[in-house]
Amino acid sequence: MCLGIPVKIMKISDSLADVEIGGVRRQASLALVDDVGVGDFVILHAGFAIQRVDEDDAKETLRLLKEIGVIGI
């Protein structure tokens, strides 16, 4: 099973973004999404941002993933 996780874009440099989830930062490619900026939430899968997502939806998804034990933030 594959799982995409909502993450927040903290910094953008060219086609790479520093993204954050639960205080952990990683780099992600923005090659597959258009019109995203710092502060936006995206779905991250295999190192790629694959879709922009509404902040409220992202936070609810993270809450549910935490509740069922998929993530430990």
N, CA, C and O atoms as a GROMACS GRO file, in nm:
protein
  292
    1MET      N    1   0.084  -0.118   0.000
    1MET     CA    2   0.000   0.000   0.000
    1MET      C    3   0.088   0.124   0.000
    1MET      O    4   0.189   0.130   0.071
    2CYS      N    5   0.052   0.221  -0.078
    2CYS     CA    6   0.123   0.348  -0.083
    2CYS      C    7   0.043   0.452  -0.005
    2CYS      O    8  -0.080   0.448  -0.002
    3LEU      N    9   0.115   0.543   0.056
    3LEU     CA   10   0.048   0.645   0.136
    3LEU      C   11   0.111   0.780   0.109
    3LEU      O   12   0.233   0.797   0.120
    4GLY      N   13   0.028   0.877   0.073
    4GLY     CA   14   0.073   1.014   0.060
    4GLY      C   15   0.040   1.088   0.190
    4GLY      O   16  -0.069   1.070   0.245
    5ILE      N   17   0.131   1.169   0.237
    5ILE     CA   18   0.116   1.239   0.364
    5ILE      C   19   0.110   1.390   0.339
    5ILE      O   20   0.190   1.442   0.262
    6PRO      N   21   0.016   1.460   0.402
    6PRO     CA   22   0.014   1.606   0.390
    6PRO      C   23   0.133   1.668   0.464
    6PRO      O   24   0.160   1.633   0.579
    7VAL      N   25   0.201   1.757   0.398
    7VAL     CA   26   0.314   1.829   0.458
    7VAL      C   27   0.302   1.977   0.424
    7VAL      O   28   0.237   2.014   0.327
    8LYS      N   29   0.366   2.060   0.504
    8LYS     CA   30   0.362   2.205   0.483
    8LYS      C   31   0.492   2.250   0.418
    8LYS      O   32   0.600   2.209   0.460
    9ILE      N   33   0.480   2.333   0.315
    9ILE     CA   34   0.598   2.388   0.248
    9ILE      C   35   0.654   2.502   0.333
    9ILE      O   36   0.585   2.598   0.364
   10MET      N   37   0.781   2.488   0.369
   10MET     CA   38   0.846   2.588   0.454
   10MET      C   39   0.939   2.680   0.376
   10MET      O   40   0.959   2.796   0.413
   11LYS      N   41   0.996   2.629   0.266
   11LYS     CA   42   1.092   2.706   0.186
   11LYS      C   43   1.095   2.646   0.046
   11LYS      O   44   1.082   2.525   0.030
   12ILE      N   45   1.111   2.732  -0.055
   12ILE     CA   46   1.120   2.686  -0.193
   12ILE      C   47   1.248   2.739  -0.254
   12ILE      O   48   1.281   2.857  -0.241
   13SER      N   49   1.318   2.649  -0.322
   13SER     CA   50   1.440   2.686  -0.395
   13SER      C   51   1.438   2.612  -0.528
   13SER      O   52   1.454   2.490  -0.532
   14ASP      N   53   1.418   2.686  -0.635
   14ASP     CA   54   1.402   2.627  -0.769
   14ASP      C   55   1.284   2.531  -0.768
   14ASP      O   56   1.172   2.572  -0.738
   15SER      N   57   1.305   2.404  -0.800
   15SER     CA   58   1.194   2.308  -0.803
   15SER      C   59   1.197   2.215  -0.682
   15SER      O   60   1.136   2.108  -0.684
   16LEU      N   61   1.267   2.256  -0.577
   16LEU     CA   62   1.272   2.180  -0.453
   16LEU      C   63   1.211   2.261  -0.339
   16LEU      O   64   1.221   2.383  -0.336
   17ALA      N   65   1.147   2.191  -0.247
   17ALA     CA   66   1.090   2.257  -0.130
   17ALA      C   67   1.138   2.188  -0.004
   17ALA      O   68   1.156   2.066  -0.001
   18ASP      N   69   1.158   2.266   0.100
   18ASP     CA   70   1.175   2.211   0.233
   18ASP      C   71   1.033   2.197   0.288
   18ASP      O   72   0.959   2.296   0.297
   19VAL      N   73   0.996   2.075   0.324
   19VAL     CA   74   0.862   2.050   0.376
   19VAL      C   75   0.875   2.000   0.519
   19VAL      O   76   0.978   1.945   0.559
   20GLU      N   77   0.768   2.021   0.597
   20GLU     CA   78   0.772   1.987   0.740
   20GLU      C   79   0.648   1.908   0.780
   20GLU      O   80   0.537   1.936   0.736
   21ILE      N   81   0.672   1.808   0.865
   21ILE     CA   82   0.564   1.734   0.928
   21ILE      C   83   0.611   1.698   1.069
   21ILE      O   84   0.711   1.628   1.086
   22GLY      N   85   0.538   1.743   1.167
   22GLY     CA   86   0.571   1.710   1.305
   22GLY      C   87   0.708   1.754   1.350
   22GLY      O   88   0.772   1.687   1.432
   23GLY      N   89   0.756   1.866   1.298
   23GLY     CA   90   0.887   1.917   1.336
   23GLY      C   91   1.004   1.858   1.257
   23GLY      O   92   1.118   1.899   1.277
   24VAL      N   93   0.976   1.764   1.169
   24VAL     CA   94   1.080   1.702   1.086
   24VAL      C   95   1.074   1.765   0.948
   24VAL      O   96   0.967   1.776   0.888
   25ARG      N   97   1.190   1.807   0.899
   25ARG     CA   98   1.198   1.867   0.766
   25ARG      C   99   1.270   1.775   0.668
   25ARG      O  100   1.367   1.709   0.702
   26ARG      N  101   1.220   1.775   0.548
   26ARG     CA  102   1.277   1.699   0.438
   26ARG      C  103   1.268   1.782   0.312
   26ARG      O  104   1.197   1.882   0.308
   27GLN      N  105   1.342   1.740   0.209
   27GLN     CA  106   1.330   1.805   0.079
   27GLN      C  107   1.233   1.725  -0.007
   27GLN      O  108   1.227   1.603   0.000
   28ALA      N  109   1.158   1.797  -0.089
   28ALA     CA  110   1.062   1.735  -0.180
   28ALA      C  111   1.069   1.804  -0.315
   28ALA      O  112   1.092   1.925  -0.323
   29SER      N  113   1.050   1.727  -0.419
   29SER     CA  114   1.044   1.783  -0.553
   29SER      C  115   0.908   1.846  -0.577
   29SER      O  116   0.805   1.791  -0.538
   30LEU      N  117   0.908   1.961  -0.642
   30LEU     CA  118   0.784   2.029  -0.682
   30LEU      C  119   0.757   2.014  -0.831
   30LEU      O  120   0.674   2.085  -0.886
   31ALA      N  121   0.828   1.922  -0.896
   31ALA     CA  122   0.818   1.907  -1.041
   31ALA      C  123   0.678   1.867  -1.088
   31ALA      O  124   0.644   1.891  -1.204
   32LEU      N  125   0.598   1.807  -1.002
   32LEU     CA  126   0.467   1.758  -1.044
   32LEU      C  127   0.351   1.849  -1.007
   32LEU      O  128   0.236   1.818  -1.038
   33VAL      N  129   0.378   1.962  -0.941
   33VAL     CA  130   0.271   2.053  -0.901
   33VAL      C  131   0.300   2.194  -0.950
   33VAL      O  132   0.415   2.234  -0.965
   34ASP      N  133   0.194   2.269  -0.973
   34ASP     CA  134   0.206   2.408  -1.016
   34ASP      C  135   0.145   2.499  -0.910
   34ASP      O  136   0.060   2.457  -0.832
   35ASP      N  137   0.189   2.622  -0.910
   35ASP     CA  138   0.128   2.726  -0.828
   35ASP      C  139   0.119   2.692  -0.680
   35ASP      O  140   0.012   2.703  -0.620
   36VAL      N  141   0.229   2.650  -0.622
   36VAL     CA  142   0.233   2.629  -0.477
   36VAL      C  143   0.335   2.726  -0.419
   36VAL      O  144   0.429   2.768  -0.488
   37GLY      N  145   0.315   2.762  -0.293
   37GLY     CA  146   0.405   2.857  -0.230
   37GLY      C  147   0.432   2.820  -0.086
   37GLY      O  148   0.376   2.724  -0.033
   38VAL      N  149   0.519   2.897  -0.025
   38VAL     CA  150   0.551   2.877   0.116
   38VAL      C  151   0.423   2.890   0.198
   38VAL      O  152   0.346   2.984   0.179
   39GLY      N  153   0.402   2.796   0.288
   39GLY     CA  154   0.282   2.795   0.370
   39GLY      C  155   0.172   2.704   0.318
   39GLY      O  156   0.080   2.669   0.392
   40ASP      N  157   0.181   2.666   0.192
   40ASP     CA  158   0.082   2.574   0.135
   40ASP      C  159   0.107   2.433   0.186
   40ASP      O  160   0.218   2.397   0.224
   41PHE      N  161   0.000   2.352   0.185
   41PHE     CA  162   0.011   2.210   0.215
   41PHE      C  163   0.002   2.132   0.086
   41PHE      O  164  -0.076   2.165  -0.003
   42VAL      N  165   0.083   2.027   0.076
   42VAL     CA  166   0.082   1.938  -0.040
   42VAL      C  167   0.083   1.794   0.010
   42VAL      O  168   0.123   1.765   0.122
   43ILE      N  169   0.039   1.704  -0.077
   43ILE     CA  170   0.050   1.562  -0.048
   43ILE      C  171   0.188   1.517  -0.096
   43ILE      O  172   0.224   1.539  -0.212
   44LEU      N  173   0.264   1.455  -0.007
   44LEU     CA  174   0.400   1.409  -0.038
   44LEU      C  175   0.398   1.258  -0.055
   44LEU      O  176   0.349   1.185   0.032
   45HIS      N  177   0.451   1.211  -0.167
   45HIS     CA  178   0.462   1.068  -0.193
   45HIS      C  179   0.596   1.040  -0.261
   45HIS      O  180   0.625   1.095  -0.367
   46ALA      N  181   0.675   0.956  -0.199
   46ALA     CA  182   0.804   0.913  -0.256
   46ALA      C  183   0.894   1.032  -0.292
   46ALA      O  184   0.964   1.028  -0.392
   47GLY      N  185   0.891   1.135  -0.209
   47GLY     CA  186   0.978   1.250  -0.231
   47GLY      C  187   0.925   1.355  -0.327
   47GLY      O  188   0.992   1.454  -0.354
   48PHE      N  189   0.804   1.334  -0.377
   48PHE     CA  190   0.743   1.428  -0.471
   48PHE      C  191   0.614   1.485  -0.413
   48PHE      O  192   0.531   1.411  -0.358
   49ALA      N  193   0.598   1.614  -0.425
   49ALA     CA  194   0.469   1.676  -0.397
   49ALA      C  195   0.380   1.642  -0.516
   49ALA      O  196   0.414   1.673  -0.630
   50ILE      N  197   0.265   1.579  -0.490
   50ILE     CA  198   0.182   1.534  -0.601
   50ILE      C  199   0.050   1.610  -0.614
   50ILE      O  200  -0.017   1.601  -0.717
   51GLN      N  201   0.014   1.685  -0.509
   51GLN     CA  202  -0.112   1.760  -0.516
   51GLN      C  203  -0.117   1.864  -0.405
   51GLN      O  204  -0.076   1.837  -0.292
   52ARG      N  205  -0.167   1.981  -0.438
   52ARG     CA  206  -0.192   2.082  -0.336
   52ARG      C  207  -0.319   2.043  -0.260
   52ARG      O  208  -0.413   1.990  -0.319
   53VAL      N  209  -0.321   2.071  -0.129
   53VAL     CA  210  -0.436   2.034  -0.048
   53VAL      C  211  -0.471   2.149   0.046
   53VAL      O  212  -0.383   2.221   0.093
   54ASP      N  213  -0.599   2.166   0.072
   54ASP     CA  214  -0.649   2.268   0.162
   54ASP      C  215  -0.592   2.245   0.303
   54ASP      O  216  -0.580   2.131   0.348
   55GLU      N  217  -0.556   2.353   0.372
   55GLU     CA  218  -0.496   2.343   0.505
   55GLU      C  219  -0.584   2.268   0.604
   55GLU      O  220  -0.535   2.184   0.679
   56ASP      N  221  -0.713   2.298   0.605
   56ASP     CA  222  -0.804   2.229   0.698
   56ASP      C  223  -0.810   2.080   0.670
   56ASP      O  224  -0.810   1.998   0.762
   57ASP      N  225  -0.815   2.044   0.541
   57ASP     CA  226  -0.817   1.903   0.504
   57ASP      C  227  -0.687   1.834   0.543
   57ASP      O  228  -0.687   1.721   0.590
   58ALA      N  229  -0.574   1.904   0.523
   58ALA     CA  230  -0.444   1.847   0.559
   58ALA      C  231  -0.436   1.821   0.709
   58ALA      O  232  -0.391   1.715   0.752
   59LYS      N  233  -0.480   1.917   0.788
   59LYS     CA  234  -0.474   1.900   0.934
   59LYS      C  235  -0.567   1.789   0.982
   59LYS      O  236  -0.532   1.715   1.074
   60GLU      N  237  -0.683   1.776   0.921
   60GLU     CA  238  -0.776   1.668   0.959
   60GLU      C  239  -0.718   1.532   0.920
   60GLU      O  240  -0.728   1.436   0.996
   61THR      N  241  -0.658   1.524   0.804
   61THR     CA  242  -0.595   1.399   0.761
   61THR      C  243  -0.482   1.360   0.855
   61THR      O  244  -0.471   1.243   0.893
   62LEU      N  245  -0.399   1.456   0.893
   62LEU     CA  246  -0.290   1.427   0.987
   62LEU      C  247  -0.344   1.382   1.122
   62LEU      O  248  -0.289   1.291   1.184
   63ARG      N  249  -0.452   1.445   1.166
   63ARG     CA  250  -0.513   1.404   1.293
   63ARG      C  251  -0.561   1.260   1.287
   63ARG      O  252  -0.539   1.182   1.380
   64LEU      N  253  -0.627   1.225   1.177
   64LEU     CA  254  -0.678   1.089   1.162
   64LEU      C  255  -0.566   0.986   1.150
   64LEU      O  256  -0.575   0.878   1.208
   65LEU      N  257  -0.462   1.020   1.075
   65LEU     CA  258  -0.347   0.928   1.063
   65LEU      C  259  -0.280   0.906   1.197
   65LEU      O  260  -0.236   0.795   1.228
   66LYS      N  261  -0.271   1.011   1.277
   66LYS     CA  262  -0.216   0.997   1.411
   66LYS      C  263  -0.306   0.911   1.499
   66LYS      O  264  -0.258   0.826   1.574
   67GLU      N  265  -0.435   0.934   1.488
   67GLU     CA  266  -0.532   0.859   1.571
   67GLU      C  267  -0.526   0.709   1.546
   67GLU      O  268  -0.539   0.630   1.640
   68ILE      N  269  -0.505   0.669   1.420
   68ILE     CA  270  -0.500   0.527   1.392
   68ILE      C  271  -0.358   0.469   1.399
   68ILE      O  272  -0.337   0.351   1.373
   69GLY      N  273  -0.262   0.554   1.436
   69GLY     CA  274  -0.127   0.506   1.460
   69GLY      C  275  -0.038   0.494   1.338
   69GLY      O  276   0.067   0.430   1.344
   70VAL      N  277  -0.077   0.553   1.226
   70VAL     CA  278   0.006   0.547   1.106
   70VAL      C  279   0.126   0.640   1.118
   70VAL      O  280   0.235   0.606   1.072
   71ILE      N  281   0.106   0.755   1.180
   71ILE     CA  282   0.216   0.848   1.204
   71ILE      C  283   0.221   0.879   1.353
   71ILE      O  284   0.120   0.869   1.423
   72GLY      N  285   0.338   0.917   1.401
   72GLY     CA  286   0.354   0.941   1.543
   72GLY      C  287   0.386   1.084   1.578
   72GLY      O  288   0.468   1.110   1.666
   73ILE      N  289   0.320   1.178   1.511
   73ILE     CA  290   0.348   1.318   1.544
   73ILE      C  291   0.251   1.368   1.647
   73ILE      O  292   0.259   1.485   1.688
   0.00000   0.00000   0.00000
